[in-house]
């Protein structure tokens, strides 16, 4: 069987769907192909937290701002609930406060403000939070439930934009203008490969050249604590990890203190993100382990380190775990993302820093627009 399209996208995660949306909006006939029947990888195993504040200064910050705007535009149309908006970053240590004060002098502080504990208390219930010196409040962020948002986005792309989906389909070979799959041949003027951390699938030599590995993370869902968080929460450890903060000179002083006090958490890449779902449960994480092939086992001691970070910042939210899971995403020490034309008309795009939900829509727009010459025959 031979199927003809203007654009074929390999990968049903957020980066692949972002490419499909950009191409469909350009009036092109699009198919999305994935070996799974629906998204099963990094895109449904994360916080669903579209993060702007704290992204690396420059390109990543700009991409996140654009992607956030796309999320805000399409979520209502696709029936995707925005569970939380904004962000609150708690500074418990004076060194963390210094990082936030330095951040506020940068252009990235647009839409942000420093708030006293009393000002935070005027906005939200702080009885479950540990004492803090100040907090950064951001208006940019939004949070969706990823395991619901990704299927809803795919359905909307199919119903509103006519995007075809070939799930449970393995791509066996790729060449210019043609994909051989387990369900027959697919031809397309342009092919976008967005296969995430599949290091041994299509064009493994390209991924090897970009030094792509896997990052393994652990996350938990905790029972409803009986309190509502109007925004996601971060704290001191995040200031030493997110590059928008961590690249500031003041962050090195904070990192030194954290190394002395919480070296075990840093060794496992643990920092605190806590978000709340519609049923009141909390999604809490996470840890980071880098390897070409991390083991698939969830470690109780790492979960305990994550819960330690939660208790230090949010002791009133330390409820029993009702779900635990492992995620994997593509990671590279070279860059946060890349796109490359691996064959004429065949483009590989990989987000290599765990920010696919936060930047994917903007990256998809950019890559599809840059492939304009390849798309002219299909327009």
Secondary structure, DSSP 8 states (H G I E B T S, - for coil): -EEEEEEEEE--SHHHHHHHHHHHHTT--EEEE-SSSS--SGGGSS--EE--TTS-TTHHHHHHHHHHHHHHHHHHHHT----EEEEEEEE-SHHHHHHHHHHTTSGGGTTEEEE-HHHHHHHS--TTS---SEEEEEEEEEE--HHHHHHHHHHHHHHHH--EEE-S--EEEEETTEEEETTEEEEEEEEEE--TT-TTSTTHHHHHHTTEEEEEEEEEEE---S---SSEEE-HHHHTTSHHHHTSHHHHHHHHHHHHHHHHHHHTT---EEEE-TTS-EEEE---EEETT------HHHHHHHHHHHHHH-GGG---EEEEEEEEEEEESS-SEEEEEEETTEEEEEE-BS-HHHHHHHHHHHHHHHTHHHHTTT-
